[in-house]
């Protein structure tokens, strides 16, 4: 397991002080350091420690620290509002958007992918964008460990974009085609889309089968 020094120090801080407040002097007494003020500043910035008063701090409880990591990651779902390049929600996310949030699938308790189509020529820009924002991302089909909220980039030479409300999403026709290709898990979504948009999908499918 790769562990940085601040994470190790966080472990020892909790072991030493638990949920009790401590001063900068107490910190320096326990952990000899010529840069104790900078170390505390970094620990606060990284979210391991919080300031409770002038020259006084408290270690973030491990459970709360972990919850903050997840909470911060999930908040990044709005990061696209800051992007000025062309994109469209696609695949599972397009299904969720077109079904007005009725149908959610394609995720696990530990992995929340967000699928977006982007232009191939903009790929480098998107990679730099996510890196600068500290946001997890991966290319479609990339073989590596994925976790938390992760943007899955689907590079295209070109693609169509529709707006549902103020959300940029792949066209309804393409979304229906995606559901048809993956019919078994998306049958409830197809029924919803068929009913709300009068597509006649279910009737045609039943007629073909008979």
N, C-alpha and C positions, 0 to 999 in steps of 0.2 A: 504493500500500500504506500502510495506517494503521499507524504505529509510535510507541509512546509513548517518552518520554525514558529510562525505565529500561531498556527493551529496547535502545535505541541505546547507552546506557552499558555494558550487558552486552557488546555487541559490541566496544566499545573496551577494556573490561577484558580480554577474552580476547585481543585483538590485542596488548595491552601485557604482560600477565603469563603468558598461556597457562596451563599447569598448575602454575606455580610459586607458592609461598606468598608473601603480601605483608602488610605491617603497615599499621596505620591511617595511620602517618606517611608511608609510601611512597604510599599511596592519595592522601593530601592533596597530596603533592609533584607527583604526576602529574596529578591532577584537582583544581585549586584549588577549595575549597568551604568556606564558613563553617559548614556543617552536615555535615561528613564522617562523624561518628558516626551521625547519623540516616540518612544516605544508605546507609551500610553495613548498618544495622539493617533498612532497607526492602529492600535487595538480598537479604539473608538470608531475610527473610520471604517474598519473591517467588520464592525458589528459584534465583536467579541465582548466589549466592555461599554458601559454607558456612564456618563457623568451624572452625579447626583448632587453636586454642589461644588463650591470653589475648592479645587485641589482634592476632590473626593470622587471616588468611582465605585462601581459595583459590577461584578461579573454577570454577564447575561446567562441565565439558566439554560443548560444544554437543550432542553425541550423547546424553550422559547426561541433559542438560536436557530434550531432546525426549522421551526415553523416560519421564522422570518425569511430563511433562504427560499422556502417554497412559496411564501407569499410574494416576495420580490420577483421571483421567476414568473409567477402567474400574472403579475401586473404588466409584464412585457407583451401581453396580448394586444395592447393598444399602441405598440411601437410603430406600426405601419402608418399611423397618422402623421408621423414625422418624415415619411419617405416621399420623395418627389419623382419617383420613377413609376412606370406603368406596371401594374400587377392586378391579379384577380384571384380571389379565393376559389379553390377548385376541389375536386374529389369529395372526401367526407365533409369538408367545411362548406362546400357549395350545397350539398344535400341539406345540411343543418340550416343554412341561410334560406334556401328556397322552401323548406318545410316550416319556416318561421320558428325554428328551435324545437320543433316536434320530434325530430329524429336525430339522435346523437349516436355515433359509433366510431370505431377506428382508433380507440384510445384505451389505455389501461390505467390502473391506479398510479403507476409511476412514469407513464409516458403520455404526454399530451401534444401530439403533432398538430401543426397548423400548416395546411397545404396551400401554397400560392404559386400561380404561374407567373413567370417573369421572362423578359426577353433575353435570349442568349447573349446579345451584345452588351446587356447591362449586368451580366453575372458578376463580374469583378466588382462593380459598384455595390451590389447587394452584399457580397461577402465582406467588403470593407465596412459597409453600413452596420451589419450585425456585429462585427468584431469591435467596432468603436463603441457600440451600445452595450457590449458585454452580453449579447443575446445568443443563445444556442441555435445553431442552424445546421442543416445537412442537405446534400443534393439528393434528388430522387434516386432511390436504389443504392445509395451509399452504404457500404457494409461496415458499420462500426456501432459501438454501444451508444444508444440514444436514451435520454431520460428527461423528465420534466417537460416544460413547455419548449418545444423545438420547432422552428420554422423549417418545413421541407420545401425546398425550391425545385420547381419543375420548369427548367429552361425550355423555351420555345422560340422558333424563328419568328413566329407571330401568333397571336391569339386574340379572341374577341372578349370584350368586357361589357357587362351590363351593370346597371346600378339598381339595387333593391333597397329602397330608402336611400341612405347615404353610404351603402356598402358596395364595394366593387367586387363583382362575382362573375364566375363563368356563366355563359348563357344557360337558360333553363333547358334547352334542347340538349346541350352537351351533358348537363347534370343528369338528365333522364337516361341518356345513353350510358353514362357511367353506372347508374343503378341497374340498367338492363344487363350490362356485362357482369355485374356482381349480384345477380337477381336474388339469390337465396338470403343473404343478410339484409338486403335492401327492399324486400317485398313490402314491408309496412310503409317505407318512404314512398315507394311507387304508388301505393294505394292513396296516400295523402296527396301527392302531386296530381294524380289522376282526378281525384275528387275536386281539388281546389282550382285546378287550371283547365278542367274539361278536356283532357288529352285523349281519352278513349283508349288508353294503353291496356287496361285490364280486359276490356271487352275484346279487343283485337287478339290478345294473347289467348284468351279462352276459346275464341273462334278457331284459331290456328290449331290448338290442341285437340279440338273436336273434329 
